[in-house]
Amino acid sequence: MTADGRTLYASNPEAVYAWSYDPSTGSTTSSNSSIITGMSTSDHTTRTLLLSKKVNGTLIVTRGSTANIDPIAEAITSGHSQVKSFNLLNQTHTYNFDSDGRLLGWGLRNDVGVDEEPLAGGIYTVENSVDQMNRSGVDIHENNPGEELNFLGYLNGTTYAQQGANFGYPTCFTAWNVSAIPNNTGLQLGSPFAIGDLNSTNNDASCASGTVAPRLTFQAHMAPLDILFNPAGTTAWVTFHGSWDRTQPSGYKLGAVSFATGSPTEPSNSSTALVDVMTNADNSNCPD
């Protein structure tokens, strides 16, 4: 909803729509118009929308992958696993997600949660990472890869060199439990690393040099669904759907990340940046 309460936006897997809205009656006053199209994919079909409070008329749209591992997402032109912003004030045609808009980040598997930090205006997302991971023939999925808090830069003109950069998916992921990752040298919590069979082009060094690491990493498979800042910009609340493929279920909670001057207060390799606010009393029967 726009700040004046006069325009309502909503999405489905294919498109973003707009309606004229009357806040006095709580109802739409027009049929829907297509704002952004061309997003049809399977599997991760949520298209999260966020209207910027810092840059009037700018809409952020997130689009996930079409599979657990989506090779099409390796192409920046595919539109898969990307977060973009769109200018609605000077719109002259229906945007196509793949070819229009401003790219905030790609290689983002399924960033269903997005919010704008209220002080500096930075864009942060939370990402659901891959399931059933193996490396060099070893199943490491129990505690890898970590879920991610990603920083995508700004909409307000503040310079950020890595805006629009590649965050690694579907070839590079983020380490949570380094000891469980075979054939690694120098990885730490939060490091980008390669999966599958390692070779001259698929390796940790190429991941480290060619992709952007997350700002923070959370325990594997907790499945973050949303992020919301408090007005003071001192806390980001993150909700977690919870795991389906761990021996010991994880997630099923609301957590808080401390912020100051537009950034998390904990370093990127912290394992304690997320503080539980509300948790499930007993995860033993989850996800039933």
C-alpha positions in Angstrom: 0.0 0.0 0.0 1.3 3.5 -0.8 1.8 5.9 2.1 -1.4 7.9 1.1 -3.4 4.7 1.2 -4.6 5.2 -2.4 -2.9 2.4 -4.3 -2.8 -1.3 -3.4 -0.1 -3.7 -4.8 -0.2 -7.5 -4.8 1.6 -10.3 -6.5 1.2 -13.8 -7.8 3.9 -16.1 -9.3 3.6 -14.4 -12.7 3.1 -10.7 -12.0 2.7 -7.7 -9.8 -0.7 -5.8 -9.9 -2.0 -2.5 -8.8 -5.5 -1.3 -7.8 -6.9 2.1 -6.9 -8.0 2.0 -3.3 -10.3 4.0 -1.1 -9.1 3.9 2.5 -12.4 5.3 3.8 -14.3 2.3 2.5 -11.5 -0.3 2.7 -12.1 -1.4 -0.9 -10.6 -1.2 -4.3 -12.1 1.3 -6.8 -10.7 -0.1 -10.0 -9.8 -3.4 -11.7 -6.2 -4.6 -11.5 -3.5 -3.3 -13.8 -0.4 -5.3 -14.5 2.8 -3.5 -13.3 5.4 -6.2 -13.7 5.1 -9.5 -15.6 7.2 -12.3 -16.8 7.9 -14.1 -13.5 6.4 -17.5 -14.1 8.5 -20.2 -12.5 7.8 -23.3 -10.4 8.9 -24.3 -6.9 9.7 -20.9 -5.2 6.8 -18.8 -6.3 6.6 -16.1 -3.7 7.1 -12.6 -5.1 7.7 -10.4 -2.0 6.9 -6.7 -2.5 8.3 -3.7 -0.6 7.6 -0.1 -1.2 10.6 2.1 -0.3 10.0 4.7 2.4 13.2 6.5 1.4 12.7 6.8 -2.3 9.1 7.6 -3.3 7.6 5.4 -6.0 10.2 2.6 -5.8 9.0 -0.9 -5.5 11.3 -3.9 -4.6 10.4 -7.3 -5.9 12.1 -10.6 -5.0 12.0 -13.7 -7.2 13.3 -17.1 -6.2 14.7 -20.1 -8.0 12.7 -22.7 -10.0 14.3 -25.7 -8.2 16.5 -26.6 -5.3 19.4 -26.2 -7.6 18.4 -24.0 -10.6 21.1 -23.9 -13.3 19.2 -21.3 -15.2 20.0 -18.8 -12.4 23.7 -18.8 -13.4 22.7 -16.4 -16.2 22.2 -12.9 -15.1 19.7 -12.4 -17.9 17.4 -15.1 -16.6 15.7 -13.1 -13.9 15.8 -16.2 -11.6 17.0 -15.8 -8.0 17.1 -12.0 -8.2 16.0 -9.0 -6.3 15.1 -5.9 -8.3 13.6 -2.4 -7.8 11.2 -0.6 -10.2 10.4 3.0 -10.6 6.6 3.4 -10.5 6.5 7.2 -10.9 7.7 7.4 -14.5 6.4 4.0 -15.7 5.3 4.1 -19.3 4.9 0.4 -20.0 4.3 -2.9 -18.2 7.7 -3.9 -16.9 9.2 -7.3 -17.7 11.0 -8.6 -14.6 13.9 -10.3 -16.6 14.8 -7.2 -18.7 13.6 -4.2 -16.8 14.2 -2.7 -13.4 17.3 -2.0 -11.3 19.2 -5.1 -10.3 20.0 -5.1 -6.5 21.5 -8.6 -6.4 21.5 -12.0 -8.2 22.5 -15.5 -7.2 20.0 -15.1 -4.3 18.3 -18.5 -4.1 15.1 -17.5 -2.4 15.1 -14.2 -0.5 11.5 -14.1 0.6 12.1 -11.6 3.4 13.2 -8.0 2.6 13.2 -4.7 4.4 14.7 -1.2 4.3 16.9 -0.2 7.2 15.2 3.0 8.5 18.3 5.2 9.2 20.7 4.8 6.2 18.2 3.2 3.9 20.1 0.0 3.2 18.2 -3.0 1.7 18.5 -6.3 3.7 17.1 -9.7 2.7 17.0 -13.1 4.4 17.6 -16.1 2.2 16.5 -19.8 2.3 19.5 -21.8 1.2 19.7 -25.1 -0.6 18.7 -28.6 0.8 20.3 -32.0 0.5 23.8 -30.6 -0.1 26.9 -32.8 -0.8 30.5 -32.0 -1.4 33.1 -34.3 -2.9 30.7 -37.2 -2.5 30.0 -36.5 1.2 26.5 -35.6 2.5 27.0 -32.3 4.5 23.4 -31.2 4.5 22.7 -31.6 8.2 24.6 -28.4 9.1 25.3 -26.7 5.8 24.9 -24.4 4.1 23.9 -21.6 6.4 20.9 -19.4 5.9 21.8 -15.8 5.0 21.2 -12.1 5.9 22.2 -10.3 2.8 23.0 -6.6 2.2 22.0 -5.3 -1.2 23.0 -1.7 -1.0 20.8 1.4 -1.3 18.0 3.0 -3.4 18.7 6.6 -2.4 21.9 7.1 -4.4 24.4 6.2 -1.7 27.3 4.5 -3.4 27.8 0.8 -2.8 30.3 -1.0 -5.0 28.7 -4.4 -4.7 25.2 -3.4 -5.6 23.8 -5.6 -8.3 26.5 -8.2 -7.7 26.4 -12.0 -7.7 25.8 -13.7 -4.3 26.7 -17.1 -5.6 23.7 -19.3 -6.2 23.5 -21.9 -7.7 27.2 -22.8 -7.4 28.4 -21.1 -4.2 26.9 -21.3 -0.8 27.7 -20.2 2.8 29.5 -22.2 5.5 27.9 -22.7 8.8 29.7 -25.8 10.2 33.1 -25.7 8.7 34.3 -28.9 10.3 31.7 -30.9 8.3 33.0 -29.6 4.9 35.6 -31.9 3.4 38.6 -30.8 1.5 38.5 -27.2 2.7 41.4 -24.9 3.6 40.8 -21.7 5.5 37.0 -21.6 5.4 35.3 -20.0 8.4 31.7 -19.5 9.3 30.2 -17.2 6.7 32.7 -18.1 4.0 31.4 -18.8 0.4 32.2 -22.3 -0.7 31.6 -24.6 -3.6 29.4 -27.8 -3.6 29.5 -31.0 -5.6 32.8 -32.2 -7.1 35.6 -29.7 -6.9 37.7 -28.9 -10.0 39.6 -26.0 -11.5 36.5 -23.9 -12.1 34.3 -25.2 -9.2 36.2 -24.4 -6.0 36.2 -22.3 -2.9 38.7 -19.8 -4.3 36.5 -18.9 -7.2 33.5 -18.6 -4.9 35.5 -16.2 -2.6 36.7 -14.0 -5.4 33.6 -14.0 -7.6 30.7 -13.7 -5.2 29.5 -11.5 -2.4 29.3 -13.2 1.1 26.3 -12.6 3.3 26.4 -10.0 6.1 25.4 -12.6 8.6 24.9 -16.4 8.5 22.3 -18.4 10.5 22.0 -22.1 11.3 21.3 -24.3 8.4 17.7 -25.0 7.3 16.0 -22.6 9.7 14.2 -21.1 6.7 13.9 -17.4 7.3 10.7 -16.0 6.0 10.7 -12.3 6.8 12.7 -9.4 8.2 11.4 -6.2 9.9 13.3 -3.3 11.4 12.1 -1.3 14.4 11.7 2.4 13.7 14.9 3.3 15.6 17.0 1.0 13.4 18.5 -0.8 16.4 16.9 -4.2 15.8 15.9 -6.4 12.9 13.4 -9.1 13.7 13.6 -12.3 11.6 11.0 -15.0 11.5 12.0 -18.7 10.8 9.6 -21.2 9.3 11.8 -24.1 10.5 13.5 -27.1 9.0 12.2 -30.2 7.4 15.4 -32.1 6.6 17.5 -32.1 9.8 17.8 -34.9 12.4 17.4 -32.2 15.0 14.8 -29.7 13.8 15.9 -26.0 13.8 14.1 -22.8 13.4 10.4 -22.4 14.3 11.1 -19.1 16.1 11.4 -15.3 16.0 14.8 -13.9 16.5 16.4 -10.4 16.7 19.6 -9.1 15.2 21.2 -6.0 16.8 21.9 -3.0 14.4 23.8 0.3 14.8 24.4 3.0 12.2 22.8 0.9 9.5 24.7 -2.4 10.0 24.6 -5.4 12.2 26.7 -5.0 15.3 28.1 -8.5 15.1 30.9 -9.4 12.6 30.1 -11.5 9.6 31.6 -14.7 11.1 29.5 -14.5 14.3 27.5 -17.5 15.3 25.6 -15.6 18.0 24.3 -12.6 16.1 20.7 -13.9 16.3 19.1 -13.7 19.7 15.9 -15.7 20.3 12.8 -13.7 21.1 10.1 -16.4 20.9 10.7 -20.1 20.3 8.7 -23.3 20.0 8.6 -25.1 23.3 9.3 -28.5 21.7 10.7 -29.1 18.2 10.9 -32.8 18.5 7.7 -33.4 16.4 8.4 -30.7 13.9 7.6 -30.2 11.1 4.4 -32.2 11.7 
